[in-house]
Amino acid sequence: MKSIVFAAALAVSAGAAFASAERYVLDPSHSQVVFSYNHLGYSTTTGMFSGFEGEIMFNQEDPAASSVSVSMPVVAMITGWQPREDHFMTEDFFGVAEEDLITFNSTNIEVTGENTANITGDLTMNGVTKSVVLDAKLNQFGEHPMAKKPWAGFDATTTLVRSEFDLGQFAPFVGDEVEVKISVEAQKAD
């Protein structure tokens, strides 16, 4: 969301210096993208993606040289109500095929604080690619107590305008802005 997400937050963490970028992979069991939108002014409706793949090429000495890429199957969307999920997969919204993905690939990293960064990247969804900015925060970086390898956790947020991705059905009655909250863990690849 952006997928999303996270190289800059990782890059501002404290730890041993690396001469070049090292590969970290997202932990699919502890990574989620949660989205919410206004439903006719009556409620805030929420859905999520989990179990997706991604990697961070992390360069601690030069955070701007880091990168992140994430992909998730559209059909992996969870809304908590099957008829809504089924409707999102129709031509009213995604018109999805089994292999359709939502992808995010970073294009720029701007460190904004000790544990924060803006990660700009190309989000491709529903056949449309737009530049989005993720406001990312490093939660923790260090050795995972069970895996005994470098591990990192991040949160990030952004707001998307769904009609910009040809997903504007029922707007403006159903909110066009979608709030996205991302929480991921990444482990150093073997």
Buried (B, 14 or more C-beta within 10 A) or exposed (E): BBBBBBBBBBBBBEEEEEEEBBEBBBBBEBBBBBBBBBBEEEEEBBBBBBEBBBBBBBBBEEBBBBBBBBBBBBBBBBBEEEEEBEBBBEEEBBBBEEEBBBBBBBEEBEBBEEBBBBBBBBBBBBEEEEEBBBBBBBBEBEEBEEEEEBBBBBBBBBEBBBEBBBBBBEBEEBBBBBBBBBBBBBBBEE
